[in-house]
């Protein structure tokens, strides 16, 4: 969600809540609907504390997933760079092939996997270049000690890359269960309804508007923060971008030039096969 839409939602929620408070205030008795204001405030404190604790737990859960997705994207890009270096110790006839497929893997992540993650469908597809890399590896028969060591290292790095990819796509579909969202909105609604009983015709309208507006702003802002963390790849402020893999592509280009790899990459700029 973009910052503009977040502000719009916040303003609309405040306008509705403040309007409801001022409307109820017209028929409210002096001193609010509660005969014992202190006891009512104590109950409201319990409700507000319960919402805060529960929302804090959900924020922690969502942020943990957000951080895991971000770390997964960073780790995946790093392993791709490392595998390029490992490929240089493979048999000569496979070096350029593996290097080119790694470049295609990275391009596919940036240009095709990322849009799918924004749409929430990343888990439905497999990076085809990971399959191509697997088939290329099966064709290799390492002979020298260096080739055998590189072969074993490549297998370990492939496992690391797949684990990092799993962490990256984990947060693409949202991790906050629906029951938690139901409880959050239910408790937020209860707080809003309870606040209306504090309507007081003896108070100034500005004071009543501030009372309702400040509480609703905090609740809505908390819900928007949870939504942003729960959907880390959606467009908007704080969304995770393919910065790490884009950096890896630049590094791979420099490394290919350094090792004088001029072979044709088997894909276009979007990671789609050219043949």
C-alpha positions in Angstrom: 0.0 0.0 0.0 1.4 3.4 -1.0 1.9 6.2 1.6 -0.8 8.3 -0.1 -3.4 5.5 0.2 -2.4 5.0 3.9 -2.9 8.7 4.6 -6.3 8.6 2.8 -7.5 5.6 4.9 -6.3 7.4 8.1 -8.0 10.6 7.2 -11.3 8.9 6.2 -11.3 6.7 9.4 -10.7 9.8 11.6 -13.4 11.7 9.7 -16.0 8.9 10.2 -15.1 8.4 13.9 -15.1 12.1 14.8 -18.3 12.6 12.9 -19.9 9.7 14.8 -18.7 11.1 18.1 -20.1 14.6 17.4 -23.3 13.1 16.3 -23.7 11.1 19.4 -22.6 14.1 21.5 -25.8 16.0 20.5 -28.0 13.6 22.5 -25.4 12.7 25.2 -26.0 13.8 28.8 -23.4 16.0 30.5 -20.6 13.9 31.9 -21.0 11.1 29.2 -23.2 8.1 29.3 -21.3 6.6 32.2 -22.5 7.4 35.7 -19.0 6.5 37.1 -16.4 7.9 34.8 -13.4 6.5 36.7 -14.7 3.0 36.6 -15.5 3.4 32.8 -12.0 4.7 32.2 -10.5 1.7 34.0 -12.4 -0.7 31.8 -11.3 1.3 28.7 -7.7 1.0 29.9 -8.1 -2.8 30.1 -9.5 -2.9 26.5 -6.9 -0.6 25.1 -4.1 -2.5 26.9 -5.4 -5.8 25.5 -5.5 -4.4 22.0 -2.0 -3.0 22.4 -0.5 -6.3 23.6 -2.3 -8.4 20.9 -1.3 -5.9 18.2 2.3 -5.9 19.4 2.4 -9.7 19.2 1.1 -9.6 15.6 3.6 -6.8 14.7 6.4 -9.0 16.1 5.2 -12.0 14.1 4.8 -9.9 10.9 8.2 -8.2 11.3 9.9 -11.5 11.9 8.6 -12.7 8.5 9.5 -9.4 6.9 13.1 -9.6 8.1 13.3 -13.3 7.0 12.2 -12.4 3.5 14.6 -9.5 3.3 17.5 -11.7 4.6 16.5 -14.5 2.2 16.7 -12.1 -0.8 20.2 -10.9 0.3 21.4 -14.5 0.9 20.1 -15.7 -2.4 21.9 -13.0 -4.3 25.1 -13.6 -2.4 25.0 -17.4 -3.2 24.5 -16.7 -6.9 27.7 -14.6 -6.9 29.6 -17.3 -5.0 28.3 -20.0 -7.4 29.7 -18.0 -10.3 33.1 -18.2 -8.7 32.7 -21.9 -8.0 31.8 -22.4 -11.7 35.2 -21.2 -12.8 36.7 -24.4 -11.3 34.4 -26.8 -13.1 35.5 -28.5 -16.4 36.3 -26.0 -19.0 33.5 -27.1 -21.4 30.9 -26.3 -18.6 32.2 -23.1 -17.1 30.5 -20.7 -19.6 27.3 -22.7 -19.6 26.9 -22.6 -15.8 27.9 -18.9 -15.7 25.4 -18.0 -18.3 22.6 -19.9 -16.6 23.4 -18.2 -13.3 23.0 -14.8 -15.0 19.6 -16.0 -16.4 18.6 -17.2 -12.9 19.3 -13.7 -11.5 17.5 -11.9 -14.3 14.5 -14.2 -13.9 14.3 -13.3 -10.2 14.4 -9.6 -10.8 12.1 -9.4 -13.9 9.7 -12.2 -13.4 9.7 -13.6 -9.8 9.4 -10.2 -8.2 6.3 -9.1 -10.1 4.7 -12.5 -9.1 5.6 -11.9 -5.5 3.9 -8.5 -5.6 0.8 -10.3 -6.9 1.1 -13.0 -4.3 1.6 -15.9 -6.7 5.4 -16.5 -6.4 4.8 -19.8 -4.7 3.0 -21.2 -7.7 6.1 -21.2 -10.0 9.6 -22.5 -10.1 12.6 -20.6 -11.4 13.3 -22.6 -14.6 16.9 -21.7 -14.5 17.4 -23.7 -11.3 16.2 -26.7 -13.3 18.6 -25.8 -16.1 21.5 -25.5 -13.7 20.6 -28.9 -12.2 20.6 -30.6 -15.7 24.0 -28.9 -16.5 25.4 -30.2 -13.2 24.3 -33.8 -14.0 26.3 -33.7 -17.2 29.5 -32.9 -15.4 32.0 -35.7 -14.5 34.7 -34.1 -12.3 38.1 -35.6 -12.7 40.8 -33.4 -11.1 40.9 -32.7 -7.4 39.9 -29.0 -8.0 36.9 -30.1 -10.1 35.7 -32.6 -7.5 36.0 -30.0 -4.8 34.1 -27.4 -6.9 31.4 -30.0 -7.7 30.8 -30.7 -4.0 30.9 -27.0 -3.1 28.4 -26.3 -5.9 26.0 -28.8 -4.4 26.2 -27.2 -1.0 25.7 -23.7 -2.5 22.7 -25.0 -4.4 21.1 -26.1 -1.1 21.9 -22.7 0.4 20.4 -20.9 -2.6 17.2 -22.9 -2.4 16.8 -22.3 1.3 17.4 -18.6 0.7 14.8 -18.6 -2.0 12.3 -20.3 0.3 12.8 -17.6 2.9 12.4 -14.9 0.2 9.0 -16.2 -1.1 7.7 -17.1 2.4 6.4 -13.6 3.0 5.0 -13.1 -0.5 1.5 -14.4 0.4 1.2 -12.8 3.8 1.7 -14.7 7.1 -0.8 -13.2 9.4 -3.6 -15.8 9.8 -7.2 -14.6 9.1 -8.3 -15.3 12.7 -5.8 -12.8 13.9 -7.1 -10.2 11.5 -10.6 -10.9 12.7 -9.6 -10.4 16.3 -7.7 -7.2 15.5 -10.7 -5.6 13.7 -13.1 -6.9 16.4 -11.2 -5.4 19.2 -10.7 -2.2 17.2 -14.5 -2.0 16.7 -15.1 -2.6 20.4 -12.7 0.3 21.3 -14.5 2.6 18.8 -18.0 1.7 20.2 -16.8 2.1 23.8 -15.3 5.5 22.9 -18.8 6.7 21.7 -20.1 6.3 25.3 -17.7 9.0 26.4 -19.6 11.5 24.3 -20.3 14.5 26.6 -22.6 17.4 25.6 -20.9 19.4 28.4 -17.5 19.1 26.7 -16.3 21.3 23.8 -16.7 19.8 20.4 -13.0 20.2 19.8 -12.1 18.2 22.9 -14.5 15.4 21.9 -13.0 15.4 18.4 -9.5 15.2 19.8 -10.5 12.4 22.2 -11.9 10.2 19.4 -9.4 11.3 16.6 -6.3 10.5 18.6 -7.5 7.0 19.6 -8.7 6.1 16.1 -5.4 7.4 14.6 -3.4 5.1 16.8 -5.5 2.1 16.1 -5.7 2.6 12.3 -2.0 3.4 12.1 -1.2 0.2 14.0 -3.4 -1.9 11.6 -1.8 -0.2 8.5 1.7 -1.0 9.9 0.7 -4.7 10.4 -0.6 -4.8 6.8 2.6 -3.3 5.4 4.8 -5.8 7.2 2.4 -8.7 6.3 2.8 -7.8 2.6 6.5 -6.9 2.2 6.6 -7.1 -1.6 3.5 -5.0 -2.3 4.2 -1.6 -3.8 4.5 1.1 -1.2 6.8 2.6 1.4 9.1 0.0 3.0 8.4 -2.7 0.4 11.3 -5.1 -0.3 12.9 -4.4 -3.7 15.2 -6.7 -5.7 18.2 -4.5 -4.9 20.5 -7.4 -3.8 19.9 -9.4 -7.0 20.3 -6.3 -9.2 23.6 -5.7 -7.5 24.5 -9.4 -8.0 23.8 -9.0 -11.8 26.2 -6.0 -11.9 28.9 -8.0 -10.1 28.4 -11.0 -12.4 28.8 -8.7 -15.4 32.1 -7.5 -14.0 33.3 -11.0 -13.1 32.5 -12.3 -16.5 34.6 -9.5 -18.0 37.4 -10.3 -15.5 37.5 -14.0 -16.5 37.1 -13.1 -20.2 33.7 -14.9 -20.5 32.3 -13.7 -23.8 29.8 -16.6 -24.3 26.3 -15.8 -25.3 23.9 -15.7 -22.3 21.0 -18.2 -23.0 18.3 -15.7 -22.1 17.1 -12.2 -22.8 17.0 -9.3 -20.3 13.9 -10.6 -18.7 15.3 -14.1 -18.0 13.3 -15.8 -20.8 15.1 -18.4 -22.8 16.4 -17.2 -26.2 16.4 -20.7 -27.8 
